[in-house]
Each structure stands twice: as structure tokens, then as C-alpha cells.
């Protein structure tokens, strides 16, 4: 069995989908701060502090995610677990393809006013394994995520949901490294 964790230096990729919402958050806080204090410079300080606090929350979430996210390769298959309680398991014969995996870390709902600035947090896109597998969800799950997972296709023969393991989030060059070696050894047909 081999165990892999998210590589160092992944924070910029993690925070990238949140840049537009952070900019909108800063602008809203700046305006509210300037209106409530009657001072534009003080509004800038309030906006910057509020945005820095939100960025600190994202940093803490990233640390928890990187510390707890583990991918295990074994002769049975591939398993991903994280510190939030998610577990995804794919047996080698049940992997259907290597493809783009969209990992949605925040509610994909658009924020902002109609006719004004509108932003939303984009999904992280990476290459990974997709197939019919097992999925364990944490007890506390946001409604938007529960709804999204309820719409995932299910294999008619086995009743298992289509699941994905975003190996590119662990290592963007996984196909050339030890993870790619595992896939080549057990499912060479997927590597083309």
C-alpha cells in the first residue's frame, strides 16, 4: 500500500476560485465601512481587515484539508479520505475512465446584484479517476452539496454512485509519478 498527501505549495490553487468573491467582499466591506464611519481611508482599512480575516479562515480550512486528505493505493483499489469525513473508494475493475474532476469547495450559487457585479466560487479542476464506487459522507453536509450528490449517476446493475478521486489535487503530475505507476500496473488500459 502507498499513501499520498497533498503537496506543499497548493494554497494558491486552493484560494484561486475564491478570488472574485474575496474582491466583492472587500468592496462591500469598504463601502459599508466608509458609509458607517464617514471616512474613505477608514473604509479601506475596515475592508482590508475584514478580507484578511476571511482569508485567514480560508488558510485554516486549507491547512485542515491538506493535513487530513489522504489517497491510498492498494491491490484492491484507490481510496480518498479527508478530515471532514468524506471517504471515496474505487476498486480497480470499477474505474471507468481518467477524466477531468470538478471539486466544488463552496456553494456554486452566484452572489451579487442583477445588473451589478456577480461572482461565484468556481470548482477546482484536475485530472483524476472516475468510476462506480463507494462514498461515505460526513454527518454534517451543506444542503447544496447533498443536492448535488443526489443528482450523481448511479450504476443500474450495482446501485453504486459514480465517484471521482481528483489525483491532480494531490499531485498535478501524478500520471508520471508513483500514482501513475499504480494505475499502469492495475489498469494499463486507462493510461492510453
PyMOL commands that set and color helices and strands:
alter all, ss='L'
color gray80, all
select helices_A, chain A and resi 11-16+19-37+40-68+92-94+143-150+167-170+174-176+178-186+188-191
alter helices_A, ss='H'
color red, helices_A
select strands_A, chain A and resi 2-5+70-73+77-81+87-91+95-103+111-112+118-119+124-136+161-165
alter strands_A, ss='S'
color yellow, strands_A
deselect
rebuild
show_as cartoon
